[in-house]
């Protein structure tokens, strides 16, 4: 096993929101009151029995949880290990993102907010946010990179049908980073009435911790389902794709302090890690500040963010959440990467041997399975974070 500190509680950041040296809240003065209120209230609200009951009921009756843990028989035979798929693609809206937006919309109501803003890359978080705003009767504005609006058109249409306003981000690479910049600017302009539903384990504290806690339902269910199926709730490996990293944080959460469970995070290598067109943050990044927290960031020597590239809009981000940065530097997690070509090949392969069309993001996770040196006795859970409907146009280009 890897040499990591088993005395560290990886689930809980410090009171200032740091995982090791990563995290914190680096924010403009205009947002200080909003973020401090959220920091002071989020754990109290999340631990309130009435809040828990409301969120649990929505996850069960609206989202469709628990999601199945599916034994992928043909893939297992091919890889030479026991491969299980945690079917987050079967959630309402088609991805894990709604686990977090359900929690945050109920929390926003408790805080007396009247307007919701969000950023989105692949569109799944935007759709999930628009969905819960429609459910709860809240105004919704989603910021999305102009490039992503083009390549994720089905999700843009879904957001608009749900009543959300979709605002294009036209600066920089016109992708997730730029959408996040625009959302933060909008939040600064309307801090009192607005709650920003951040879609990943990024941003100022308490967002990384709060989003991880809302997504932790994934690994909570995994443990119960493995116990039921195998009599042992601990797998040997958990594998998930990582951009900002919310599906991975959720899939890892209840295994973070279990030293026998290997945590494998897969980043987007784009055209190749060192091609100049990549989003493999842990391989290319250095310590820096991005979107309100200290983490590992792809940047130049003078601190300018380097534009990332990935064929998958959800992984097209020049940083990772502070929890993942800590998992990487402490060696608790293994961070690998997959190229655009490898992800595409895996997407077609999984579709044709298991009858499941995965999102391009998830396809990155599948692509590393042959590289893990797995044994026949190994039990591997892959977080199948989203379905591939949104990526069909890209897939059709490569048929």
Buried (B, 14 or more C-beta within 10 A) or exposed (E): EEEBEEEBEBBEBEEEBBBBEBBBBBBEEEBEEBBEEBBEBBEEBBEEEEBBEBBEEBBEEBBBBBBBBBBBEEBBEBBBBBBBBBBBBBBBBBBBBBBBBBBBBBBBBBEEBBBBBBBBBBBBBBBBBBBBBBBBEBBBBBBBBBBBBEBBEBBBEBBEEBBBEBBBBEEBBBBBBBBBBBBBEBBBEBBEEBBBBBBBBBBBBBBBBBBBBBBBBBBBBBBBBBEEBBEEBBBBBBBBBBBBBBBBBBBBBBBBBBEEBBBBBBBBBBBBBEEEBBBBBBBBBEEBBBBBBBBBBBBEEEEEBBBBBBBBBBBBBBBBBBBBBBBBBBEBBBBBBBBBBBBBBBBBBBBEBBEBBBBBBBBBBBBBBEEBEBEEEBBBBBBBBBBBEBBEEBBEEEE
